[in-house]
Amino acid sequence: MGWVFSQIYGSPVILVFFVLFSVLMSFISYWYSDKIVLRISRAKEIHKKDNPELYNILENLSITAGLPMPKLYLIDEAAANAFATGRNPEHAVVAVTRGLLERLDRSEIEGVLAHELSHVGNRDMLLSTVVVVLVGFVALLSDFFLRSLFWGGIGGNRNSRQGGGYFMIIGIALAILAPIATMLIQLAISRKREYLADASGALLTRYPEGLAGALQKISKDNTPLKVANRATNHLWFASPRKTIRQAAGLFATHPPIEERIARLKQMSI
């Protein structure tokens, strides 16, 4: 896209700028993703003395998975949910809501934590960070191009404009379709990684019924998750957007909970 727009505007500087901007945004998002998400979610770090049982569950699962013990955070929200983030296993964090601890039993909490640890082990934070940055970058580039068209900001001399008609058509098509395509790719990747984390988590606990039970209870919980937003929806264990029927196909960040439960029940361990 950057190359096409640089041809339309008759300036290679545009391509260089957007490449450098994309690299910078990728680095910042990757390096500071955990701090950003934790601040948005208003999560507070807890230690073993604060909740020995929860800490022990996470510690035992980390040892079983061969992963460093992530930092543990608590979110003061009544909705039952959880997420994992961090740039690598050595800097990972796992956050759970107060509602999750209140509504789920030990085996179900263990299933949720195993699911989140699987995201850590599968390097899903790195993958999702790269994908989100690319989606945002394409959307920004598209918006910049369409706004410049609206305000008559196309540059270049007369001859370059006459010879650039094809580039103009391609550029407009890309500006409209590329953000949609990249968003659909992001969502498809998110759904596939959720299935993978479910399977990996069930293998880690050797008890898929615990994870299935957690999904069942969370699916019936209509308590709104106030700290969730569009930027972080894909991180959560279960989609916070229950009121919009998140199982709406291509535009869902998570697979349908019913399908996730069915797949877990089919596992034989």
Contacts in CASP RR format, 6 or more apart in sequence:
PFRMAT RR
TARGET T0000
AUTHOR 0000-0000-0000
METHOD contacts of the structure
MODEL  1
MGWVFSQIYGSPVILVFFVLFSVLMSFISYWYSDKIVLRISRAKEIHKKD
NPELYNILENLSITAGLPMPKLYLIDEAAANAFATGRNPEHAVVAVTRGL
LERLDRSEIEGVLAHELSHVGNRDMLLSTVVVVLVGFVALLSDFFLRSLF
WGGIGGNRNSRQGGGYFMIIGIALAILAPIATMLIQLAISRKREYLADAS
GALLTRYPEGLAGALQKISKDNTPLKVANRATNHLWFASPRKTIRQAAGL
FATHPPIEERIARLKQMSI
1 138 0 8 1.000
1 141 0 8 1.000
1 142 0 8 1.000
1 171 0 8 1.000
1 174 0 8 1.000
1 175 0 8 1.000
1 178 0 8 1.000
2 14 0 8 1.000
2 15 0 8 1.000
2 18 0 8 1.000
2 19 0 8 1.000
2 141 0 8 1.000
3 15 0 8 1.000
4 167 0 8 1.000
4 170 0 8 1.000
4 171 0 8 1.000
4 174 0 8 1.000
5 14 0 8 1.000
5 15 0 8 1.000
5 18 0 8 1.000
5 141 0 8 1.000
5 145 0 8 1.000
5 171 0 8 1.000
6 12 0 8 1.000
6 13 0 8 1.000
6 14 0 8 1.000
6 15 0 8 1.000
7 164 0 8 1.000
7 167 0 8 1.000
8 145 0 8 1.000
8 154 0 8 1.000
8 164 0 8 1.000
8 167 0 8 1.000
8 168 0 8 1.000
8 171 0 8 1.000
9 154 0 8 1.000
9 155 0 8 1.000
9 156 0 8 1.000
10 155 0 8 1.000
10 156 0 8 1.000
10 160 0 8 1.000
11 155 0 8 1.000
11 156 0 8 1.000
18 137 0 8 1.000
18 141 0 8 1.000
21 137 0 8 1.000
22 133 0 8 1.000
22 134 0 8 1.000
22 137 0 8 1.000
25 133 0 8 1.000
25 137 0 8 1.000
26 129 0 8 1.000
26 130 0 8 1.000
26 133 0 8 1.000
26 134 0 8 1.000
29 36 0 8 1.000
29 129 0 8 1.000
29 132 0 8 1.000
29 133 0 8 1.000
30 87 0 8 1.000
30 126 0 8 1.000
30 129 0 8 1.000
30 130 0 8 1.000
31 87 0 8 1.000
33 85 0 8 1.000
33 86 0 8 1.000
33 87 0 8 1.000
33 125 0 8 1.000
33 129 0 8 1.000
34 85 0 8 1.000
34 86 0 8 1.000
34 87 0 8 1.000
34 91 0 8 1.000
34 92 0 8 1.000
34 93 0 8 1.000
37 83 0 8 1.000
37 85 0 8 1.000
37 232 0 8 1.000
37 235 0 8 1.000
38 73 0 8 1.000
38 85 0 8 1.000
38 93 0 8 1.000
38 95 0 8 1.000
40 227 0 8 1.000
40 229 0 8 1.000
40 231 0 8 1.000
40 232 0 8 1.000
41 75 0 8 1.000
41 83 0 8 1.000
41 95 0 8 1.000
41 227 0 8 1.000
41 232 0 8 1.000
42 75 0 8 1.000
42 76 0 8 1.000
42 227 0 8 1.000
43 73 0 8 1.000
43 74 0 8 1.000
43 75 0 8 1.000
43 93 0 8 1.000
43 95 0 8 1.000
44 73 0 8 1.000
44 74 0 8 1.000
44 75 0 8 1.000
44 76 0 8 1.000
45 71 0 8 1.000
45 72 0 8 1.000
45 73 0 8 1.000
46 54 0 8 1.000
46 55 0 8 1.000
46 72 0 8 1.000
46 73 0 8 1.000
46 74 0 8 1.000
47 55 0 8 1.000
47 72 0 8 1.000
48 55 0 8 1.000
48 56 0 8 1.000
50 74 0 8 1.000
51 72 0 8 1.000
51 74 0 8 1.000
51 101 0 8 1.000
53 106 0 8 1.000
54 72 0 8 1.000
54 96 0 8 1.000
54 101 0 8 1.000
54 109 0 8 1.000
55 72 0 8 1.000
57 106 0 8 1.000
57 109 0 8 1.000
57 110 0 8 1.000
57 113 0 8 1.000
58 69 0 8 1.000
58 70 0 8 1.000
58 72 0 8 1.000
58 94 0 8 1.000
58 113 0 8 1.000
58 117 0 8 1.000
59 69 0 8 1.000
61 110 0 8 1.000
61 113 0 8 1.000
61 114 0 8 1.000
61 117 0 8 1.000
61 204 0 8 1.000
61 205 0 8 1.000
62 68 0 8 1.000
62 69 0 8 1.000
62 70 0 8 1.000
62 117 0 8 1.000
64 204 0 8 1.000
65 114 0 8 1.000
65 117 0 8 1.000
65 118 0 8 1.000
65 121 0 8 1.000
65 204 0 8 1.000
67 89 0 8 1.000
67 92 0 8 1.000
67 117 0 8 1.000
67 120 0 8 1.000
67 121 0 8 1.000
68 89 0 8 1.000
68 90 0 8 1.000
68 92 0 8 1.000
70 84 0 8 1.000
70 89 0 8 1.000
70 92 0 8 1.000
70 93 0 8 1.000
70 94 0 8 1.000
70 117 0 8 1.000
70 120 0 8 1.000
71 92 0 8 1.000
71 93 0 8 1.000
71 94 0 8 1.000
72 93 0 8 1.000
72 94 0 8 1.000
72 95 0 8 1.000
72 96 0 8 1.000
73 93 0 8 1.000
73 94 0 8 1.000
73 95 0 8 1.000
73 96 0 8 1.000
74 95 0 8 1.000
74 96 0 8 1.000
74 97 0 8 1.000
74 98 0 8 1.000
75 95 0 8 1.000
75 96 0 8 1.000
75 97 0 8 1.000
75 98 0 8 1.000
75 227 0 8 1.000
76 97 0 8 1.000
76 98 0 8 1.000
77 97 0 8 1.000
77 98 0 8 1.000
77 99 0 8 1.000
77 225 0 8 1.000
77 226 0 8 1.000
77 227 0 8 1.000
78 97 0 8 1.000
78 98 0 8 1.000
78 99 0 8 1.000
78 102 0 8 1.000
78 223 0 8 1.000
79 97 0 8 1.000
79 99 0 8 1.000
79 221 0 8 1.000
79 223 0 8 1.000
79 224 0 8 1.000
79 225 0 8 1.000
79 226 0 8 1.000
79 240 0 8 1.000
80 97 0 8 1.000
80 99 0 8 1.000
80 100 0 8 1.000
80 102 0 8 1.000
80 103 0 8 1.000
80 104 0 8 1.000
80 217 0 8 1.000
80 218 0 8 1.000
80 221 0 8 1.000
80 223 0 8 1.000
81 96 0 8 1.000
81 97 0 8 1.000
81 100 0 8 1.000
81 218 0 8 1.000
81 225 0 8 1.000
81 228 0 8 1.000
81 236 0 8 1.000
81 237 0 8 1.000
81 238 0 8 1.000
81 240 0 8 1.000
82 94 0 8 1.000
82 95 0 8 1.000
82 96 0 8 1.000
82 97 0 8 1.000
82 100 0 8 1.000
82 112 0 8 1.000
82 113 0 8 1.000
82 116 0 8 1.000
82 236 0 8 1.000
82 237 0 8 1.000
83 94 0 8 1.000
83 95 0 8 1.000
83 116 0 8 1.000
83 232 0 8 1.000
83 235 0 8 1.000
83 236 0 8 1.000
83 237 0 8 1.000
84 92 0 8 1.000
84 93 0 8 1.000
84 94 0 8 1.000
84 95 0 8 1.000
84 116 0 8 1.000
84 117 0 8 1.000
84 119 0 8 1.000
84 120 0 8 1.000
84 124 0 8 1.000
84 125 0 8 1.000
84 235 0 8 1.000
85 92 0 8 1.000
85 93 0 8 1.000
85 95 0 8 1.000
85 125 0 8 1.000
85 235 0 8 1.000
86 92 0 8 1.000
86 93 0 8 1.000
86 120 0 8 1.000
86 125 0 8 1.000
87 125 0 8 1.000
87 126 0 8 1.000
87 129 0 8 1.000
88 123 0 8 1.000
88 125 0 8 1.000
88 126 0 8 1.000
89 120 0 8 1.000
89 121 0 8 1.000
92 120 0 8 1.000
92 125 0 8 1.000
94 113 0 8 1.000
94 116 0 8 1.000
94 117 0 8 1.000
94 120 0 8 1.000
96 109 0 8 1.000
96 112 0 8 1.000
96 113 0 8 1.000
97 225 0 8 1.000
99 223 0 8 1.000
100 109 0 8 1.000
100 112 0 8 1.000
101 109 0 8 1.000
103 217 0 8 1.000
103 218 0 8 1.000
103 221 0 8 1.000
104 112 0 8 1.000
104 214 0 8 1.000
104 217 0 8 1.000
107 205 0 8 1.000
107 207 0 8 1.000
107 209 0 8 1.000
107 210 0 8 1.000
108 210 0 8 1.000
108 211 0 8 1.000
108 213 0 8 1.000
108 214 0 8 1.000
108 217 0 8 1.000
109 214 0 8 1.000
110 205 0 8 1.000
110 207 0 8 1.000
110 210 0 8 1.000
111 201 0 8 1.000
111 202 0 8 1.000
111 205 0 8 1.000
111 207 0 8 1.000
111 210 0 8 1.000
111 211 0 8 1.000
111 214 0 8 1.000
112 211 0 8 1.000
112 214 0 8 1.000
112 237 0 8 1.000
114 200 0 8 1.000
114 201 0 8 1.000
114 202 0 8 1.000
114 204 0 8 1.000
114 205 0 8 1.000
114 211 0 8 1.000
115 197 0 8 1.000
115 198 0 8 1.000
115 200 0 8 1.000
115 201 0 8 1.000
115 211 0 8 1.000
115 237 0 8 1.000
116 197 0 8 1.000
116 237 0 8 1.000
117 201 0 8 1.000
117 204 0 8 1.000
118 196 0 8 1.000
118 197 0 8 1.000
118 198 0 8 1.000
118 200 0 8 1.000
118 201 0 8 1.000
118 204 0 8 1.000
119 125 0 8 1.000
119 193 0 8 1.000
119 197 0 8 1.000
121 200 0 8 1.000
122 193 0 8 1.000
122 196 0 8 1.000
122 197 0 8 1.000
122 200 0 8 1.000
124 193 0 8 1.000
124 197 0 8 1.000
127 189 0 8 1.000
127 193 0 8 1.000
128 189 0 8 1.000
128 190 0 8 1.000
128 193 0 8 1.000
128 234 0 8 1.000
128 235 0 8 1.000
131 185 0 8 1.000
131 186 0 8 1.000
131 189 0 8 1.000
132 186 0 8 1.000
132 231 0 8 1.000
132 234 0 8 1.000
134 182 0 8 1.000
135 179 0 8 1.000
135 182 0 8 1.000
135 183 0 8 1.000
135 185 0 8 1.000
135 186 0 8 1.000
136 179 0 8 1.000
136 182 0 8 1.000
138 178 0 8 1.000
138 179 0 8 1.000
138 182 0 8 1.000
139 179 0 8 1.000
139 182 0 8 1.000
139 183 0 8 1.000
141 175 0 8 1.000
141 178 0 8 1.000
142 174 0 8 1.000
142 175 0 8 1.000
142 176 0 8 1.000
142 178 0 8 1.000
142 179 0 8 1.000
145 171 0 8 1.000
145 172 0 8 1.000
145 175 0 8 1.000
146 172 0 8 1.000
146 175 0 8 1.000
146 176 0 8 1.000
148 154 0 8 1.000
149 172 0 8 1.000
154 161 0 8 1.000
154 168 0 8 1.000
155 161 0 8 1.000
184 250 0 8 1.000
184 251 0 8 1.000
186 234 0 8 1.000
187 234 0 8 1.000
187 250 0 8 1.000
187 251 0 8 1.000
187 252 0 8 1.000
187 253 0 8 1.000
188 250 0 8 1.000
190 234 0 8 1.000
190 253 0 8 1.000
190 254 0 8 1.000
191 252 0 8 1.000
191 253 0 8 1.000
191 254 0 8 1.000
191 255 0 8 1.000
194 254 0 8 1.000
194 255 0 8 1.000
194 260 0 8 1.000
195 255 0 8 1.000
195 260 0 8 1.000
195 263 0 8 1.000
198 211 0 8 1.000
198 260 0 8 1.000
198 263 0 8 1.000
198 264 0 8 1.000
199 263 0 8 1.000
199 267 0 8 1.000
201 211 0 8 1.000
202 208 0 8 1.000
202 211 0 8 1.000
202 264 0 8 1.000
202 267 0 8 1.000
202 269 0 8 1.000
203 269 0 8 1.000
205 211 0 8 1.000
206 269 0 8 1.000
207 269 0 8 1.000
208 264 0 8 1.000
208 265 0 8 1.000
208 267 0 8 1.000
208 269 0 8 1.000
209 264 0 8 1.000
209 265 0 8 1.000
211 264 0 8 1.000
212 260 0 8 1.000
212 261 0 8 1.000
212 264 0 8 1.000
212 265 0 8 1.000
213 261 0 8 1.000
214 237 0 8 1.000
215 238 0 8 1.000
215 257 0 8 1.000
215 260 0 8 1.000
215 261 0 8 1.000
215 264 0 8 1.000
216 257 0 8 1.000
216 261 0 8 1.000
218 237 0 8 1.000
218 238 0 8 1.000
218 257 0 8 1.000
219 238 0 8 1.000
219 242 0 8 1.000
219 257 0 8 1.000
219 258 0 8 1.000
222 242 0 8 1.000
222 243 0 8 1.000
224 240 0 8 1.000
225 236 0 8 1.000
225 240 0 8 1.000
228 236 0 8 1.000
228 240 0 8 1.000
228 241 0 8 1.000
233 239 0 8 1.000
233 240 0 8 1.000
233 241 0 8 1.000
233 253 0 8 1.000
234 253 0 8 1.000
234 254 0 8 1.000
236 254 0 8 1.000
238 254 0 8 1.000
238 257 0 8 1.000
239 246 0 8 1.000
239 252 0 8 1.000
239 253 0 8 1.000
239 254 0 8 1.000
241 253 0 8 1.000
246 252 0 8 1.000
246 253 0 8 1.000
246 254 0 8 1.000
246 256 0 8 1.000
247 255 0 8 1.000
247 256 0 8 1.000
247 257 0 8 1.000
247 258 0 8 1.000
247 259 0 8 1.000
END
